């Protein structure tokens, strides 16, 4: 249990990768097209102005771990959490839900959750209602609408590309752009 406030960055890697691949790119992302996880962890340190701990959840139900990726995560100061379970269990989602519930029981702990998934709605809502700083890191246009509804109660939504700059090059996204952030040079 931490003895001082901190931000927990929980990464639903499967969800982020699937959304990037299926919804943004329309194909499996190449390694250079994936988010820069180090930038996301750097953002977590400044988002709520306190130290951050990065937890990256992986599905290891096959009995295999992507060791090169795990080593890269360790080098970036993430804590990989490879979980396994039956084929019918959403092991990453269950692991994140349990972690969010454990954070809620601690006296300290704010949360940044990288996911679009509504499966975390009860846990996120409980943290928001308890007065914790909570943010969702996602592609805004694909985040679960029930999570978006919590912004009126204090939940913050951060866009992976626009707010975090987590990618090396602009993505081929079509989304609503607030006029104050419209950069026409991106389209020239």
DOVEX-281070 format. One line per 5 residues: number of its first residue (from 1); for each residue x, y, z of N, C-alpha, C. Coordinates in steps of 0.2 Angstrom, whole numbers. Example, Ala and Ser with C-alpha at 12.3 -4.5 7.8 and 13.67 -1.06 7.14 Angstrom:
BEGIN
1	66,-28,39,62,-22,39,66,-16,39 ~ 64,-11,35,68,-5,36,64,0,39
***
This chain:
BEGIN
1	4,-6,0,0,0,0,4,6,0 ~ 3,11,-4,7,17,-5,6,21,2 ~ 11,25,3,11,29,9,10,37,7 ~ 9,38,1,8,44,-2,4,44,-9 ~ 1,49,-10,-3,49,-17,1,47,-23
6	-2,44,-27,1,42,-34,-4,40,-39 ~ -2,41,-45,-7,39,-50,-5,32,-53 ~ -10,28,-54,-9,21,-57,-11,22,-64 ~ -7,20,-68,-8,20,-75,-9,12,-77 ~ -16,11,-79,-18,4,-80,-19,3,-88
11	-15,-1,-91,-15,-2,-98,-19,-8,-100 ~ -24,-7,-104,-28,-13,-107,-25,-13,-114 ~ -19,-17,-115,-15,-17,-121,-19,-20,-127 ~ -23,-25,-125,-27,-29,-130,-32,-24,-133 ~ -36,-20,-129,-41,-16,-131,-38,-10,-135
16	-32,-7,-133,-29,-1,-137,-27,-4,-143 ~ -24,-10,-144,-21,-13,-150,-27,-14,-155 ~ -32,-17,-152,-38,-19,-156,-41,-13,-159 ~ -42,-8,-155,-45,-2,-158,-41,1,-163 ~ -35,2,-162,-30,5,-166,-30,1,-173
21	-30,-6,-173,-30,-10,-179,-36,-10,-182 ~ -42,-12,-179,-48,-13,-182,-52,-6,-184 ~ -52,-2,-179,-56,4,-180,-52,10,-183 ~ -45,11,-182,-42,17,-185,-38,15,-191 ~ -34,9,-191,-30,8,-197,-33,3,-202
26	-38,-1,-199,-41,-6,-203,-37,-12,-205 ~ -32,-13,-201,-27,-19,-202,-23,-19,-195 ~ -19,-25,-195,-15,-25,-189,-9,-20,-189 ~ -8,-16,-184,-3,-11,-183,4,-14,-184 ~ 8,-10,-188,15,-12,-188,18,-9,-181
31	24,-12,-179,27,-10,-173,28,-2,-173 ~ 30,1,-178,31,8,-178,24,12,-178 ~ 19,9,-179,12,12,-178,9,12,-172 ~ 12,8,-167,9,7,-161,11,13,-156 ~ 7,14,-151,8,20,-146,15,19,-143
36	18,25,-142,24,25,-138,22,25,-131 ~ 23,19,-128,21,18,-121,25,22,-116 ~ 31,24,-117,35,28,-113,32,35,-113 ~ 29,38,-118,26,44,-118,20,44,-114 ~ 16,38,-114,10,38,-110,12,38,-103
41	17,34,-101,19,34,-94,22,41,-92 ~ 25,44,-96,27,51,-95,21,56,-93 ~ 16,55,-97,10,59,-97,7,57,-90 ~ 7,51,-88,4,49,-81,7,53,-76 ~ 14,54,-76,17,57,-71,15,64,-70
46	13,68,-75,11,75,-75,4,76,-75 ~ 0,71,-77,-7,72,-77,-11,75,-71 ~ -9,71,-65,-12,73,-59,-6,76,-54 ~ -1,77,-57,5,81,-53,7,76,-47 ~ 9,70,-49,11,66,-43,15,60,-47
51	18,56,-43,22,50,-46,17,45,-49 ~ 19,42,-54,14,37,-57,18,30,-57 ~ 13,25,-57,16,18,-58,12,15,-64 ~ 16,12,-69,13,9,-75,12,2,-74 ~ 6,0,-75,4,-7,-75,1,-9,-81
56	5,-14,-85,3,-16,-92,0,-23,-91 ~ -6,-24,-93,-10,-30,-92,-9,-34,-99 ~ -7,-40,-98,-6,-45,-104,-10,-51,-103 ~ -13,-54,-109,-16,-60,-109,-11,-65,-110 ~ -9,-69,-105,-4,-75,-106,-7,-82,-106
61	-14,-82,-107,-17,-88,-107,-15,-94,-111 ~ -11,-92,-117,-8,-97,-121,-2,-100,-118 ~ 0,-98,-112,6,-100,-109,13,-97,-112 ~ 12,-93,-117,17,-89,-120,17,-82,-118 ~ 23,-79,-117,23,-71,-116,28,-68,-122
66	26,-63,-124,30,-59,-129,36,-56,-125 ~ 41,-60,-124,47,-58,-120,50,-52,-122 ~ 51,-51,-129,54,-44,-131,50,-38,-129 ~ 43,-39,-130,39,-34,-127,39,-33,-120 ~ 39,-38,-116,39,-38,-109,46,-35,-107
71	51,-36,-110,58,-33,-108,58,-26,-110 ~ 55,-24,-115,54,-17,-117,50,-13,-112 ~ 44,-16,-110,40,-13,-104,44,-12,-98 ~ 48,-17,-96,52,-17,-90,57,-11,-91 ~ 60,-10,-97,65,-5,-98,62,2,-97
76	55,2,-98,52,9,-98,49,10,-91 ~ 50,6,-86,48,6,-79,41,4,-79 ~ 38,0,-83,31,-3,-83,32,-9,-79 ~ 26,-11,-76,26,-17,-72,21,-22,-77 ~ 24,-26,-81,20,-31,-85,16,-35,-80
81	10,-36,-81,6,-41,-78,3,-46,-82 ~ 6,-52,-84,4,-57,-88,-1,-62,-84 ~ -7,-62,-86,-12,-65,-83,-15,-71,-88 ~ -17,-77,-84,-19,-82,-88,-26,-85,-85 ~ -30,-88,-89,-36,-90,-87,-39,-95,-93
86	-45,-97,-92,-49,-101,-97,-50,-97,-103 ~ -52,-100,-108,-54,-97,-115,-60,-93,-114 ~ -64,-94,-109,-70,-90,-109,-69,-84,-104 ~ -64,-84,-101,-63,-78,-96,-59,-72,-100 ~ -61,-66,-99,-58,-60,-101,-53,-58,-96
91	-47,-62,-96,-42,-61,-91,-40,-54,-90 ~ -38,-51,-95,-36,-44,-94,-41,-39,-91 ~ -47,-40,-93,-53,-36,-90,-54,-37,-83 ~ -54,-44,-81,-55,-46,-74,-49,-43,-70 ~ -43,-44,-73,-37,-41,-69,-37,-34,-68
96	-39,-30,-73,-40,-23,-72,-46,-21,-67 ~ -51,-25,-68,-57,-23,-63,-55,-25,-56 ~ -51,-30,-55,-49,-31,-48,-44,-26,-45 ~ -40,-24,-50,-35,-19,-48,-38,-12,-46 ~ -43,-10,-50,-47,-4,-49,-51,-5,-42
101	-53,-10,-41,-57,-12,-34,-52,-11,-28 ~ -46,-14,-29,-41,-13,-24,-38,-6,-23 ~ -38,-2,-28,-36,5,-28,-41,8,-24 ~ -47,7,-25,-53,10,-22,-53,9,-14 ~ -50,4,-12,-49,2,-5,-43,5,-1
106	-39,8,-5,-33,11,-2,-35,19,-1 ~ -31,22,4,-33,29,6,-30,33,0 ~ -26,31,-4,-23,35,-10,-24,31,-16 ~ -23,35,-21,-23,32,-28,-28,35,-33 ~ -25,38,-38,-29,41,-43,-27,36,-49
111	-31,37,-54,-31,32,-60,-31,35,-67 ~ -27,32,-71,-27,33,-78,-28,27,-81 ~ -33,25,-85,-35,19,-88,-35,20,-95 ~ -30,16,-99,-30,16,-106,-34,10,-109 ~ -40,12,-111,-45,7,-113,-51,11,-116
116	-55,8,-120,-61,10,-123,-67,7,-120 ~ -66,2,-116,-70,-4,-114,-75,-1,-108 ~ -81,-3,-109,-86,-1,-104,-87,-6,-98 ~ -83,-12,-99,-83,-17,-94,-80,-14,-87 ~ -77,-8,-87,-74,-5,-81,-78,0,-78
121	-84,1,-81,-89,7,-79,-90,7,-71 ~ -92,1,-68,-94,1,-61,-88,3,-57 ~ -82,1,-59,-76,2,-55,-74,10,-56 ~ -74,12,-62,-72,19,-63,-77,24,-60 ~ -83,22,-60,-89,26,-57,-88,27,-50
126	-86,21,-47,-85,21,-39,-79,26,-38 ~ -74,25,-41,-68,30,-40,-69,37,-41 ~ -73,39,-46,-75,46,-48,-79,48,-42 ~ -84,44,-40,-89,46,-35,-85,47,-28 ~ -80,43,-27,-76,44,-21,-71,50,-21
131	-71,54,-26,-67,60,-27,-60,59,-29 ~ -59,53,-32,-52,52,-35,-51,55,-41 ~ -45,57,-43,-44,59,-50,-44,53,-54 ~ -48,53,-60,-48,47,-64,-49,50,-71 ~ -45,47,-75,-45,48,-83,-45,42,-87
136	-47,43,-93,-47,37,-98,-43,40,-103 ~ -38,36,-105,-34,37,-111,-36,33,-117 ~ -38,36,-122,-41,32,-128,-41,36,-134 ~ -44,33,-139,-46,37,-145,-53,39,-144 ~ -54,46,-143,-60,49,-140,-66,46,-144
141	-66,45,-150,-72,43,-154,-74,36,-153 ~ -70,32,-150,-71,25,-149,-73,23,-141 ~ -72,28,-137,-73,26,-130,-80,25,-129 ~ -82,20,-124,-88,18,-122,-92,24,-120 ~ -98,25,-123,-102,31,-121,-104,32,-114
146	-105,26,-110,-107,27,-103,-101,30,-99 ~ -95,28,-101,-89,31,-98,-89,39,-100 ~ -90,41,-106,-90,48,-108,-95,52,-103 ~ -101,48,-102,-106,52,-98,-103,54,-91 ~ -98,50,-88,-95,52,-82,-91,58,-82
151	-90,61,-88,-86,67,-88,-90,73,-84 ~ -96,73,-84,-100,78,-80,-99,77,-72 ~ -96,72,-70,-95,70,-63,-88,70,-61 ~ -83,72,-66,-76,73,-65,-72,68,-69 ~ -74,63,-72,-70,59,-76,-67,63,-82
156	-60,62,-83,-57,66,-88,-55,61,-94 ~ -56,63,-100,-55,59,-106,-49,62,-110 ~ -44,58,-111,-37,60,-114,-37,56,-121 ~ -36,60,-126,-35,57,-133,-27,55,-133 ~ -26,48,-135,-20,46,-136,-15,50,-141
161	-19,52,-146,-15,55,-152,-15,63,-150 ~ -21,66,-149,-21,73,-148,-18,76,-142 ~ -20,73,-136,-18,75,-130,-11,72,-128 ~ -10,66,-129,-3,63,-127,2,63,-132 ~ 1,64,-138,6,63,-144,9,57,-144
166	6,51,-143,8,45,-142,11,41,-148 ~ 10,44,-154,12,41,-160,17,45,-164 ~ 21,41,-168,26,44,-171,24,49,-177 ~ 18,47,-180,16,50,-186,8,51,-185 ~ 5,56,-189,-2,56,-188,-6,50,-191
171	-11,48,-187,-15,43,-189,-21,45,-194 ~ -23,40,-198,-29,41,-203,-35,41,-199 ~ -37,46,-195,-43,46,-191,-48,51,-194 ~ -54,50,-194,-59,54,-196,-63,55,-189 ~ -63,61,-187,-67,63,-180,-68,70,-180
176	-73,72,-175,-74,79,-174,-69,82,-171 ~ -67,88,-174,-61,92,-172,-63,99,-169 ~ -62,100,-163,-64,107,-160,-60,112,-164 ~ -64,117,-166,-61,122,-170,-55,125,-167 ~ -55,126,-160,-49,129,-157,-43,125,-158
181	-43,118,-159,-37,114,-160,-36,112,-167 ~ -40,114,-172,-39,113,-179,-33,116,-182 ~ -29,111,-184,-22,113,-188,-23,111,-195 ~ -24,116,-199,-25,114,-206,-19,112,-210 ~ -13,113,-207,-7,110,-210,-6,103,-209
186	-10,100,-205,-10,92,-204,-13,89,-211 ~ -17,93,-214,-20,91,-220,-18,93,-227 ~ -12,97,-226,-9,99,-232,-4,95,-235
***
